[in-house]
Amino acid sequence: MSQIIGYTKGGKEWTPKFIETIDIEKCIGCGRCYKVCSRNVFMLIEKPFEGEDEFGDDMGNKVMSVAHPEDCIGCEACSKICTKKCHLHIEA
């Protein structure tokens, strides 16, 4: 497959970079990428942690996952809004 080239309204070339993965070790599950994505690409999932917290409960946390990568348009808005820089994009 050849590289996809798009154009801005002003006629400048633009190469979309599509979401590949999210680093769940960096992700804090804030939901910013979920909120900014207009294509329903992401889903919040449980991230199990080993060990227990100070109350004796199993530790767990929510993180974002790439649920529908086929719907990504390559705008990288999710990366731009992420404070933890946990998104990896690739050119098609």
N, C-alpha and C positions, 0 to 999 in steps of 0.2 A: 504494500500500500504506500502511495506517495504521501509526502508531508502535506498537511492541510494548511492552507493559507487563507486568511480572512482579510477583510479591509475595514478600516474605520470609516465613519461618515465622511471624514475629510480625505479619504482615499489612501491613507497610509496602510502598508501591509502589517498584518498582525498574525502571529502564530499561536493558536490556542494550545494550552497545556492542560491535559486532562488529569483528574484525580487518580492516583494509583493506590496509595495507602495512607493510613493515619498511624503515627507512632503512638501506641496506647500507653507507653511508658511516660510520654510527655503530656498527653491529653489529660485535661482536668475535668472534662465533661461540662464545660460552661454553656455550651449550646450556641455560641456565637456563629459558628459555621453553619449550623442547622438553620438558624434564623435568617442568615443572609442568602442562603441557597434557594433559588426560585424553582429548582428542578427536582426537589425531593430525593437528593442523592444520599443523604446521611440518615443514620438511625442511632439512637442512644441505647447502649447495651450495658449489662452488668460486667464489671471487671473484678474477678475474684482476687483477693490478696491472701497470702499465706499468713497464718497467725491469728491472734485475737487482739481486740482493743482492750483498753483499761477496764471495761465492764465485763469482759469475758465473752463478748460476742464475736462471731466471725466478722472480719473486716471486709468490706466491699465498697465499691465505688462505681459510678456510671462513667462511661467514656463513649466517645463518638466512634462509629464505624461507617465504612463505605458500604451502604446497602444496595444502591442502584448506580454503579459506575457507568452503565450504558446511557444514563440520562444526563451525564455531565456535559456541559457545553464548552468547557475549557476556559472560563473567564477568570479563574483563580481568586474569586471574591472570598472564598473560604480561607485561603492562605493569607490574604491581606488583612482579614479581621482577627486572625488567630494570634493571641499574645504569646503562645508557647511554641509557635512555628513547628507544628507536628504534622503538617500535610506534605505529601510528596506528589508532585505532578510530573507528567511526562508528555512529550510531544508525540502525536500519533503518526 
